[in-house]
Amino acid sequence: MTALLSPAVVLALAACTGADRPPASDAADTLATALASLDLTGVPVATSTSADPQAHLVEVTEPLVEVAEAAGVEPTVTVAEVTEVDEGSDDAPPAAEVTLAWTWPLDGDRTWEYTTTTELVWVAPPEGSEEPGTWETQWDTDLAVPGLAAGERLAIDELPAERGDILDVDGEPLVTERDVYRVGIDKTRIASTQWAAQARRLGKMIWTDPADYVARVEAAGDKAFVEAITVRQEDPGIDFSVGRARGIEGVNVISDTMELAPTSSFALPILGRSGEATAEIIEESDGEVVAGDVVGLSGLQRDYDEQLRGADGLVVSAVPSEGDAEDGEEPRELYRVEPTEGADVGTTFDPALQVLAEETLAGVEPASAIVAIRPSTGDVLAAASGPGSEGWSTATLGQYAPGSTFKVATALALLRADTFPEDTVECPETITVNGRTYSNVPGYPASATGEVSFATAFAHSCNTAFIGTAEAVTQAELAAAGADLGLGTSTRFDRTPVFTGSVPDEASQTGHAESVIGQGKVLASPVGMATVAASVAAGERVEPRIVRSVTDAEGAEVDTSAEPEASADASAEAPEDGPAGDGLTETEAADLLDLMGGVVTDGSASVLADVPDVVGAKTGTAQYGDGSRQHAWMLAVADDLAVAVFVEDGEYGSTTAGPLMERFLAGR
């Protein structure tokens, strides 16, 4: 392939062109312009065959034109060189060889560049004619494409890139190609009079009302396969029998592969899905995505789609005529661009813990979540949202009052104000602030009321004791303590949106009283509260993460600093970053962990007393709405694991979240 020369190099013809003969370079420029516009009108052409040069040019270049139009870039043809080959004699007229440089855009980044040659021959005017002479182009089949033989045409075929995998915390494939069955009505297998009835039979295996599927089958072409459902060949995860479906006349079951997680529900709101590009994605891609392309539709799959998708390659071939093809002649490759494999996105998910978390929540009807963080690294090992969340990532995007689990942050602020675990505090049955009366949760033990140690008030979660000590810290100090434990900021797990929490730094007297017990305007997500527990365990503020790395096929890090558009399913507005504290110290964290240890041995998290390696916990119940309903929370630290359990509608943290926490930690 000859590199494109620009500007064109024109070698002057050695012989005199004569006063009436224009230079061949002018004719060459006209030819190049005509070829670029695919319109030979006005260009004198001579051919030794019966082929029509204009028709041949259009037909041969048609595939290249279609690709260029899709890329939105016009092809170019320029004159690279003009060389005299015959200055003219009695036996031969003047002639010049022209080298043309072609550039065909194949997509936004790649072009096919090549050169072709042709001869220009001077045709003098008839003797006595007043008409001028002309340079005539000698047309051949390879003028538009080098080496193209008579009867050959071009074909362009895509070489699909292999989509990258989403990896787990150990670097093993988490979302990867898995075997599936595509089940649907094949309209060629049954008479048209049966289409609706058989579609309804299949649809009833999947939906209560299959009317939409019946309509899709009827609207499809007469030879269409209309997919109803795609299920995993191993562990479908749903109550659907492929065998029963096969027994329905007209049903076809096609083996295929899809990019899938280990189970159908595995961290689905976070990992997201991939599939055929929607019309909206195609329109937004500016030609990078076309119909039929597999792209990320939601979650990490969409956030990192550009990296995961890689880049398709293509091959341009000379296709033989039908007669030659029958003789066994294969297409001849003219140009190839190898596909670029998609990058792998390494996550922090531990498959066993994530599955355990989802199984633990499987029977919980309200929205719920379990988040488990490794304090030593900040890795989010599990972030499960229960079935009651209905596809929403309650684990990472939920915004709820954290109730008494926030007392970990309040305790930190009080420690800094010289209130220590052994100090005596008052825990009355009720306390009134600015005309509003607050009490402890129903069933609060009478033995833990009156004058008790701060450690006891924390262990049993005495609301009145914490509200009574509220004057010892300002609202700003409370917000700073929350920030030092990981609350009060809105950030991203790299590209993945997440809400950690929101603690106002100003509040009224009653607002401050409510804040110290994790109510009022204090908000947190399950991942935010798990971060609180992780920070206590680590002895410093933990920065949680879900994405560890993005690496190409050779294992090199891929730069993902450019901000993509957020996933459509994770576009919730989050508050601005809150105030930053001065930093959690190891001594402060050790005191907090001791307080949390007392919650297990002597307080409201006694359900965890027999679970191995549990060193601390905190329960929380937060009233909301009209006050008759409450969120149920529990935090726990066990070995190098910090966990938050949340249920949107529950009884108490100890009775609703507690058993779920016990089941999760015991099963790990």
C-alpha positions, 0 to 999 in steps of 0.5 A: 500500500502506498502512503497518501501524498499531499499535496499531490506531486506532479512531475512535469512532462519532459516534452513540450505539450504544444500550445494547444495541448493542456497539461496531463496534470489538469486532466488528472485532477479532473479525473480524481474529482470525478472518481471521488464524487462517483460521477464520470460525466464529462470525463473522456473514458476509453475501455477495452471491454463492453463494461460501462465505466460509470456503472462499474465504478458505482457497483464496485464501490457501493459497499465502501460508500455505505460504510463511509456514509455510516461513518459520516465521512466522505472518501477522497481521491487525490493525484499522487503522481503524474509521469510522462510515458510517451511524448508522442510520435507518428506511431503513438500519441502523447501519454501519461501515467497517473497514480491516484491516492484513495482514502475510504473511511471505514468508521470514525477512526479507521481508513483504507488507503491505497493507490491505483494507476491509469494511463491518460492518452492524448486524443488530438482533434480531427484535422480541420476541426475546431474542437479541442483535443482531450486527455482520455482515461484508459479504464480498467477493472482495477482503476477503482480498487487495486488488483480487482479482476473482471467480474469481481465485486467487493464485500465488507464483513465485520469481525466481531470483537470479543466482549470483555468480562466482568471479574470478581475480587479474585480476578475470575470471570463473574459476567462472562459468556454462558450457555442459554436457550432462546425460546420462541415461536418459529412461524415457519413451523406451523400454519398461519391459522395457528400462530396466535393460539400457539403463541398464547400457549407459550406465553402463558408459561411465562406471563399471566397475560400473554397478549403482548407476546401474541401481538408481537408474533402476529406482527412479525414476518411470515418466516420470523422466529419471535423470541419469548424468553431466554433462559440459562441452560444450567440453573435457569433461576426461574420456574420455566421448563424448556422441555415443556416448551419444546412440546408446544407445536411451533416452538423452537429452542435455539442454543446460544450464549450470552454475557451473564452473571453466575445467577439471574439476580446476582448484583443485578442492579449494580452489574446491569445487563448487556443485550442488543442496542436499543434505538436510543443507544444507537442514536446517541452513539454517533454511528459507533453502534448499529442495529444488532450490536451487543452493548451494555444496557444498564449498570456497570455493563453500560458505565464501562460499555466502551471498554467492555465492547472493544472494537470490531474489526473488518475485512474487505474482500474481492468476491468472485463472480457467481460462475467462478464461485461455483468453480470453488474460487474463494473470496480474496482478502484485500484489506483487514483490520483485526478486532480489538478485544474488550477490556475486563472490568475487575470488581470487588464482589465475592461470589459466595458472599454475594449469593449468600446475601441474596439468599438471606434476603430472598424471603424479605418482602419489603425493600432490603439490603445487605452490604459487606465490606472488607475494612482492610481494603475497602472492597465491597464484597457483597451489595445485595438488594432484596426482591422487595427493592424491585430492581432498585439498588437499595444497597448503594442508592437507598436514602433512609434514616439510619436510626440508632446505628448512627449512634456510632457517629454520635459516640465518636463526637461525644468521645471527642467532647470528653464523654467516655465509656465509663462515664455516668449518664442519665437514661430516663424513660422520656426526655423533652426538648423544646416541647417535644417528648422523646422516649426509648423503643418499646421493651427497653430494659428497665435495668438499663434506665436511670444512672448508667454508664455511657457504655451501657446506654450505647449497648442498649441504645438509650435514646434519652441518654443520647439526646440528654448529652446532645448539648455536649456536641454541636451539629457541625461536630456531629456532621464532622464525626459522621464524615470521618466514618464515611458518611456525609459525602456523595461520591462514585465507585469510580463510575458507579453512582453511590449515595453514602449519607447526608448529615446536616451541619446546622439544625434547630434544637429539636433537629439536633436532638433527632440527629444524635439518634439518627433521625430527622434529616440524617440519611444514610444508605446500607453501603454508607452504614457498612462503611461506618462499621468498616472504618471502626474496624480499620481504625481509619476512614475507609473509602469503599470501592466496587471496581478494582481495575479495568485491564485490556487483553494484555493485562495493562491498565486502561484509563477510565478517567473520562466521565461517561453518562451515568446509567439510566437506572442509577440517576438518582440525585444525591446531596452535595458533599458534606463537611469533612472531619479531622480524621478518625484515629486508631484510639477513637476507633478502638473505643468505638469497637469496644462500645460495639462489643458491648452491644453483642455481649450485653445489649441489643445485638445478643443474637450474634453472641454465639456467631464466631469472630463477631467483635462488635455490632449496633442495632437501629430502628428509625421511625418514618412516615406518620411514626407507625412504621420503622426501618430496621438496621444492624451493623456488625464487625467480624474478622476482616468484614463489616456488614450492614443489614437493612429492611425498609419496613420492620419491627426493630433492628434487633428483631428484624435485621438481627436474625438476617445478620446472624444468618448471613454471618453464620453462613459465610 
